[in-house]
Amino acid sequence: MENLSSFPSKVDEFPRLYDLPASLAVKAKRYQELKMMSVLDSNDQNELNELTKDLGDYIITPQTMNKFADGMVNLQNFFLSKVDGYIDGKQKEWSDYILNFKRIGNYSSTVTYKLHNMVTYLGDLYLCVVKSSKGVSPTNTTNWQKISSKGDKGDVGLNTHLKGNYSSTIQYEIGDAVIFDETIYYCIKASKGITPENPEYWMIYDRWFIGKTPPASKQAGLVWIELID
């Protein structure tokens, strides 16, 4: 059976149809009568041909419906054979693309990095911008792009853990906080047996110190408000 649709090689064209106006109702009725007749003589056939032309903008013909149906079938076959596979391929391509956006760790000259892999180098974060890179330092702007820089050291955050009174027998890690001479200190460098007075390992938690006597540890940025009777 002939396929009346031209899709997908080109877009099908269909006639624009309208509601039948009252002025053509008589012709439409005559057209229907002629179509119902089993045999037409030459005069009847000529009359039907003329009515078909006059009513062309108001009739849905079998040819139009068959062309529409063929177009729908062609569209479904096109999606099954062309679009579905294309979408599946693009989804895998996009998935691979996204999965490469991951931090691999500290940069190593022995590792082969893929496009969009991220590495840490000298405290900064770099993004690989080529398909493959090995043995090329992140400072090379052809293969890498810096996406963040190491910031200055800030004040203690919410990850500080109060460990109670300071003890010289306890191993303290960065973020641990202790009480020493009625002052709270937090560890900025892992230590054991080093008193909080040492500014290389400890920092006063609150830079504002209020009291009658000055704090035992005098660190940069400390503000002492002396209470006077």
HUMOGI-V138069 format. One record per residue. RES is the residue in one letter. OMEGA is omega in whole degrees, 0 to 359 (* if undefined). BURIAL is I if it has 16 or more other C-alpha atoms within 10 Angstrom, else O. Layout:
res,omega,burial
RES,OMEGA,BURIAL
RES,OMEGA,BURIAL
//
This chain:
res,omega,burial
M,183,O
E,175,O
N,186,O
L,182,I
S,178,I
S,181,O
F,10,I
P,181,O
S,173,O
K,183,O
V,178,O
D,175,O
E,180,O
F,178,O
P,176,O
R,184,O
L,183,O
Y,174,O
D,181,O
L,178,O
P,181,O
A,183,O
S,181,O
L,183,O
A,181,O
V,180,O
K,180,I
A,179,I
K,179,O
R,178,O
Y,180,I
Q,180,O
E,181,O
L,180,I
K,181,O
M,182,O
M,182,O
S,180,O
V,178,O
L,173,O
D,185,O
S,179,O
N,179,O
D,181,O
Q,177,O
N,179,O
E,179,O
L,179,I
N,179,O
E,178,O
L,179,I
T,178,I
K,182,O
D,184,O
L,186,I
G,181,O
D,185,O
Y,185,I
I,171,I
I,183,O
T,175,O
P,180,O
Q,179,O
T,180,I
M,180,O
N,178,O
K,178,I
F,180,I
A,178,O
D,179,I
G,179,I
M,178,O
V,179,O
N,179,I
L,179,O
Q,179,O
N,179,O
F,179,O
F,182,O
L,186,O
S,186,O
K,190,O
V,182,O
D,179,O
G,179,O
Y,180,O
I,179,O
D,179,O
G,180,O
K,178,O
Q,178,O
K,179,O
E,180,O
W,179,O
S,178,O
D,181,O
Y,182,O
I,184,O
L,178,O
N,177,I
F,180,O
K,179,O
R,182,O
I,182,O
G,177,O
N,182,O
Y,175,I
S,181,I
S,182,O
T,183,O
V,174,O
T,182,O
Y,179,I
K,177,I
L,177,I
H,168,I
N,179,I
M,179,I
V,174,I
T,180,I
Y,181,I
L,177,O
G,179,O
D,181,O
L,182,I
Y,180,I
L,177,I
C,185,I
V,176,I
V,185,O
K,181,O
S,181,O
S,177,I
K,177,O
G,179,O
V,184,I
S,177,O
P,177,I
T,177,O
N,186,O
T,176,O
T,183,O
N,187,I
W,174,I
Q,178,I
K,181,I
I,173,O
S,180,O
S,178,O
K,182,O
G,175,O
D,180,O
K,181,O
G,177,O
D,181,O
V,181,I
G,184,O
L,181,O
N,179,O
T,181,O
H,181,O
L,183,O
K,180,O
G,180,O
N,181,O
Y,176,I
S,181,I
S,182,O
T,184,O
I,174,O
Q,180,O
Y,179,I
E,180,I
I,181,I
G,176,I
D,179,I
A,181,I
V,175,I
I,181,I
F,183,I
D,178,O
E,179,O
T,179,I
I,176,I
Y,173,I
Y,186,I
C,178,I
I,178,I
K,184,I
A,184,O
S,174,I
K,179,O
G,177,O
I,186,I
T,181,O
P,177,I
E,181,I
N,185,O
P,178,I
E,184,O
Y,186,I
W,176,I
M,179,I
I,183,I
Y,180,I
D,183,O
R,178,O
W,182,O
F,182,I
I,179,O
G,180,O
K,180,O
T,181,O
P,179,O
P,182,I
A,180,O
S,180,I
K,182,O
Q,180,O
A,179,O
G,181,O
L,178,I
V,180,O
W,175,I
I,184,O
E,176,O
L,181,O
I,179,O
D,*,O
//
